[in-house]
Amino acid sequence: MKNKINSLLAGIVVGSLLITGAAAAQPNAMAAITEAEAKQIALSHAAVNEADAEFIRIRLDNDGEYDVEFHVGIKEYDYEIDSVTGSIRSIDYDVENFGNLNSGSHAGNPFARAGSIPTNAISESEAKAIALKDAGVAESDVTILKLEPDYENGRWEYDIEFYTAKSEYDYEIDAISGKIRSADTEIERYTISNKPKRISLEEAKRIALAHAGLSEFEVKFTKAHLDYDDGVEQFDIDFIAGEFEYDYEIRASDGKILESDAESIYD
């Protein structure tokens, strides 16, 4: 009788262990994609090269999702990816302070700290050419108001604004594929027939660089567009070189530098 009871208890224990083990293994058994595949899905969506990313976490949770977290420069990405279908269930994107992370790759790289556009992106010149071709206008016939990269809705884009003697154009172009995300054409605030003489955006850039004693190859532009201040047209030009950030306000009518400033990127 005693042996029968012991055998029964042993069977119950073994059965419990099997059930518990099966339950614990269930999330992994459900996974149809691997951690490496989930990582690549997140990187591809964020348009980030794996070499540029530092991963904080990749794990399969009990909801059947991969939690994928990584950062590039001061930007942190958090993805939840379905482990069966590989579809992205949620995305979170934040700009954080990673100054206390033990990572030498950011300490000496001001462009990474500033959250620079991915290395596989098309150039500003290529984005401009795409917009001009779609608008059917020649570069010599337009005045560029704005040409700068922007991160919006989980992807990098180029915001491009320019006008001709008849119309103003506003484009958003995918910085990775070169696809036109949006295009708008209208006449807005300009009295085109009486528009004043104005230097171009490229000329304003050259004026700022010459004043700073730098070449275009030494800097990363973070802002370059036409603005209005107290009724005066001026170009706002910001760029980073080494450990310093430069800010310029240049009058559009004659190229005069109205304001200039340079400060450490760590301030």
N, C-alpha and C positions, 0 to 999 in steps of 0.2 A: 504493500500500500504506500509506504514511504517513498519507494522508488518511482511509483507512478506520479506522485505529487511533485517530486523533484523534476521528473521529465516534463510534466505539464508546465511548471514554472519556467524551466529552461526554454521551452517552446515559446512561451509568452514573451520572454526577454528577447530572444532572437527575432521574433516577429516585430516587436517594437523597434528594434535596431534597424531592421530592414525598411520599415515604414519611414522612420526618421531619416535614414540615409537617402531614401528615394525623394523625400520632401526637400532635403537640403540640396540635392543634386538637380532638382527640377529646373531652376533657372538656367543652369548650364546646358541641360538636356534640350531646352527650348531653343537655344541659340542656333541660328542658321548661319550667322556671320561671325567672324572671329574679332578679337579685340583690334588686331592690326587693320582689318577691313573697316571697322567702325572709326578708327583713327583717321584713315584715309578719306572716309566720307566727310568727316568734320573738317579736315584740312582743305579738301577740295571746295566745300561750300564757303569756307572763310577766305578762299583764295590765298592761302598761306603755304609756303614751302616748309616741309618737315624740318629742314635744317635751321630754319629761322624760329621755330617754336620750341618752347620749354614746357613739357607736360607736367601737370600737377597730379592728374588722376585719370586712369582709364579702368573702369570696373563694370561688371554686370550686376545689376541690383535685382531685388526680388520681384520687381514689376516687369521683368523681361526687357529692360532697357540698359544700354550702355551709357554710363555717365562719362563724358569725355571733357576734360578741362585742361586748357593750356593757355599760355600767354606769349605774346610777341611784343617786346618793348614794354610799354605801359598799358597795353591792352590785354584784357583777359576774356577768353571765350569759354562758354559752358554749353555743351550740347547734350541732349538726351536722344539716343538713336535706338529705334526698334531693333531688337536683336534677331528678329525673324525676317522682317522685310527689308531692313536697312534704311527705312524712312526716318527722316528727322522729325521727332515729336515736339521738341522745343529748343529754342536758342536764346541764350542770354549773352549780352556783350557789354562789357564795362571797361572804363578806364580806371585803373587802379594805381596805387603807389607800390612798386616792387623794389623800392630802395633798400629794404632790409633782406632781400633774397640773396643768397650766396651765389651770385652769378656774375662772373667777370665779363661776360659778353655784352652786358648793357652799360657797364661803368664807363667804358671808353668809346661807346658808340652813340653819339648824340642823336643820330638819325633814328636808331632803333628806339631810343627813349622818347622821341617825338612821335613815334607811331608812323613810320614812313610807309609809302605805298609799296605793295609787294614787288619783288624783283622781276616777276614774270608779267608785269603790267606793260601795256603799250605806252609809248612816250606821249608827252603833251603835244608834240608836233604831229604825231600820227593821229591822235584824237582830233586835233584841229582839222587835219586834212579830211577826215571822215565827215565831219560836220559841214565843211565847205563844199565837199562833193555832193552831199545830200541836198544842200541848199541851192546848188547850182550856181555858185558865185566864185569869183576869183579872189585870192587873198589880197591882191592889190586894190580891190574895190571895197574892202571892209575895214572897219575899225573894231579891234578886239576890246571888249569891255571886261571880260572875265575869262580866265582859263586856269583852272586849278583842280586838283584831286579832292574828292570828298568821300567819306564813308557813310553810307546811308542804307538802311534796311538790310544790313548784313552783307553788304558788298561795296567794293570800291568803284567809284564813278568819276568821270571828269565832267565838271560843270563848265559849259562854254557859252558865253554870250557875246554877240557881235551885231553890228548893224551896217547896212548899206545906205545908199541915198533914198531908198524907198521903204525898207522894212528892218525890224529888229528880230533877231533869231536867238533862241534859247534852247540849248541841247544838253541832254544828260547821256553820256556814252559810257558803257561798261568798260572799266579800265583793264579787264583781263581779256575779254573776247572782242572788244571793239564794237559790240552791238549797240545800236541806238536805242536807249531806253525810253526817251521821250524827246519830242521836238515841238517847238512852238514858234510861230511867226506872227508878228504884229507890229504895228506902229504904236509906240508908247509915249514917252515923255519928251521925245526929241522933235524939235522943229528943224527938220532935215535941211530944208532949203537955206536956212540961216545958221546952220551949225557952225560954231567957232572952230578955228584951227586948233588942232590938238595933236600932241605927240602920241605915238603908239605905245601899247603896253610893253613891247620889246624894248623900245627906247627908254622907257621909265626904268626897266630892269637894269639896262646898261648904265644908266646914270647912278643908280644906287650901288651897283657893283664897283663902279669906278671910284665912287666916294669912299667905299669900304676898303678899297685896294685889293679886291678879290676877283677871281674869274668865275664864270658860270660853272666850270667843272669842279670848283671847290665848295659849292654851296648846294643846299636843298631848299627850294622855295616852299614856304608853307602858306603864303598868301600873296596874290598878285591880281588886283582888280581895280576898276574905276569906281570911285565913290564920290559923294557930294557932302561938303561940310560948309554950312553957312552960305550956300549958293555957289560955292567954288568947286569946280571939278578937280579931283586929285586922285592920284594912284596910290593905293596902300600896298606897299611892298614889304613882305617879311621873309626872311630866310635864315637858315642855320649854317654856320661854318665852324668846325671844330667844337669848342665848348661855349660858343657865343651865339646868341640870337640877335639879329639886326632888324630894326623896324624903321621904315621910311614912309614919309608922306611927301609926294612929289606933285607939284602943280601941273595939271594936264596941259594948260595953254602954252607954257614955255619951258617946262622941265625943271623949274626951280625947286630945290629941296626946301620944303617948308618945315619939316621936323625930321630928326634922325636920332636913333638911340641904339645902343648895343649893351647887352647884359649877359651874364652867365646863364646857361640853361639850368644850372642847379639852384638859382635864386628863386 
